[in-house]
Amino acid sequence: MPTSSVDLSVELGGLNLKNPVVAASGTFGTGMDLAAYVNPADLGAVTVKSLSAFPWEGNAPPRLKTTPGGMLNTVGLQNPGIDAWSRSEYPELAETGATIIASVWGRSPGEFAEAASLVSRMTDIRAIELNLSCPNLESSSSMFAHSSLLTGEVIRVVRAAIPDRDITLLAKLSPNTTELVSVATAAVEAGADALTLINTVLGMSIDPSSGRLSTSRAPAGLSGPAIRPIAVRCVHEVATALPDVPVIGTGGVTDGESAVEMMRAGATAVGVGTASFFDPRATTKIVTQLQAFCRRHRVTRVSELTGALDTT
Ligand SMILES: Cc1cc2nc3c(=O)[nH]c(=O)nc-3n(C[C@H](O)[C@H](O)[C@H](O)COP(=O)(O)O)c2cc1C
């Protein structure tokens, strides 16, 4: 089968992606950080590190710890603020022609709306991902995605703040709740076009010799292959309950086969995060591997894999 016969394009809540591989927020920098290894325009989309309407320092070091099958982080949403980003790194990233998903966060619905409104004014931002699920902030109110009520409220306020732009709105949800399907339903009812599942899983590590935490604070966020079965389960649960809602399945995707697994669980696209720390070329390699998988298995359109789960 010739290369051109595999159609890798997917449609994600009004956003057309040339392939289903999306760089996950916080693991691809805020601009050209990985451009020496990956042309951002070769990916389905690049999700930038979560940005706020104000500069934010994040947490103290140590902020990363490798663990069996993954890593823990307590970065804590460090970012330069949207205004500084729009003048520094954004123009160069936009110049590459990459499809940019702007991830934003706030400590209240109003701060989310302010951040979303600011990025919605940038012409090359096609989609906004609301990070409702960062586990690394002091205030537990940062975990909007543990409450259907708060999730719905944030999305309604953000929708009202960006009425004029044809922009895809994604809600990034947390695996650390038994209410995931209810929260996902509330997000869609409030106006989310698509969902990103999952953010990191709550974890903790202790240095046995010193008796200290391995990261500056706990809990930290666990990511990488260790969480893949959790992510696959979350994607499957939500895709089963909300079959018409596109999902970026994120968590432990490291190669073409794990991308296919995530799509079979119900994902329309896959987010790649920690894999880029272990191999900065991981995202483009996964595009190539996915294409090779499709050729080997005579799949002509990658979108056919979404939800293709044989439970007999
Ligand atoms: C160092 C690090 C920083 C992250 N920062 C963010 C962030 O700013 N916003 C966000 O929504 N997710 C953030 N994440 C979560 C990832 O986007 C992703 O949801 C998670 O790591 C699971 O995917 P993975 O196993 O492929 O890494 C971060 C993850 C890591 C490892």
Ligand as a Chemical Component Dictionary entry (heavy atoms), coordinates in Angstrom:
data_LIG
# 
_chem_comp.id                   LIG 
_chem_comp.type                 NON-POLYMER 
_chem_comp.pdbx_formal_charge   0 
_chem_comp.three_letter_code    LIG 
# 
loop_
_chem_comp_atom.comp_id 
_chem_comp_atom.atom_id 
_chem_comp_atom.alt_atom_id 
_chem_comp_atom.type_symbol 
_chem_comp_atom.charge 
_chem_comp_atom.model_Cartn_x 
_chem_comp_atom.model_Cartn_y 
_chem_comp_atom.model_Cartn_z 
_chem_comp_atom.pdbx_ordinal 
LIG C1  C1  C 0 6.660  18.007 33.667 1  
LIG C2  C2  C 0 5.192  18.016 33.324 2  
LIG C3  C3  C 0 4.512  19.222 33.273 3  
LIG C4  C4  C 0 3.159  19.249 32.952 4  
LIG N1  N1  N 0 2.509  20.453 32.874 5  
LIG C5  C5  C 0 1.197  20.493 32.497 6  
LIG C6  C6  C 0 0.540  21.734 32.297 7  
LIG O1  O1  O 0 1.115  22.824 32.439 8  
LIG N2  N2  N 0 -0.770 21.703 31.943 9  
LIG C7  C7  C 0 -1.459 20.526 31.732 10 
LIG O2  O2  O 0 -2.649 20.570 31.404 11 
LIG N3  N3  N 0 -0.834 19.336 31.899 12 
LIG C8  C8  C 0 0.464  19.295 32.258 13 
LIG N4  N4  N 0 1.101  18.089 32.384 14 
LIG C9  C9  C 0 0.340  16.838 32.167 15 
LIG C10 C10 C 0 0.513  16.302 30.738 16 
LIG O3  O3  O 0 0.040  17.207 29.770 17 
LIG C11 C11 C 0 -0.220 14.961 30.577 18 
LIG O4  O4  O 0 -1.600 15.161 30.753 19 
LIG C12 C12 C 0 0.254  13.907 31.560 20 
LIG O5  O5  O 0 1.643  14.008 31.802 21 
LIG C13 C13 C 0 -0.074 12.479 31.104 22 
LIG O6  O6  O 0 0.514  12.221 29.832 23 
LIG P1  P1  P 0 1.955  11.470 29.676 24 
LIG O7  O7  O 0 1.882  10.208 30.469 25 
LIG O8  O8  O 0 2.085  11.239 28.195 26 
LIG O9  O9  O 0 2.984  12.394 30.203 27 
LIG C14 C14 C 0 2.462  18.043 32.690 28 
LIG C15 C15 C 0 3.162  16.826 32.742 29 
LIG C16 C16 C 0 4.498  16.799 33.035 30 
LIG C17 C17 C 0 5.215  15.475 33.056 31 
# 
loop_
_chem_comp_bond.comp_id 
_chem_comp_bond.atom_id_1 
_chem_comp_bond.atom_id_2 
_chem_comp_bond.value_order 
_chem_comp_bond.pdbx_ordinal 
LIG C1  C2  SING 1  
LIG C2  C3  SING 2  
LIG C2  C16 DOUB 3  
LIG C3  C4  DOUB 4  
LIG C4  N1  SING 5  
LIG C4  C14 SING 6  
LIG N1  C5  DOUB 7  
LIG C5  C6  SING 8  
LIG C5  C8  SING 9  
LIG C6  O1  DOUB 10 
LIG C6  N2  SING 11 
LIG N2  C7  SING 12 
LIG C7  O2  DOUB 13 
LIG C7  N3  SING 14 
LIG N3  C8  DOUB 15 
LIG C8  N4  SING 16 
LIG N4  C9  SING 17 
LIG N4  C14 SING 18 
LIG C9  C10 SING 19 
LIG C10 O3  SING 20 
LIG C10 C11 SING 21 
LIG C11 O4  SING 22 
LIG C11 C12 SING 23 
LIG C12 O5  SING 24 
LIG C12 C13 SING 25 
LIG C13 O6  SING 26 
LIG O6  P1  SING 27 
LIG P1  O7  DOUB 28 
LIG P1  O8  SING 29 
LIG P1  O9  SING 30 
LIG C14 C15 DOUB 31 
LIG C15 C16 SING 32 
LIG C16 C17 SING 33 
# 
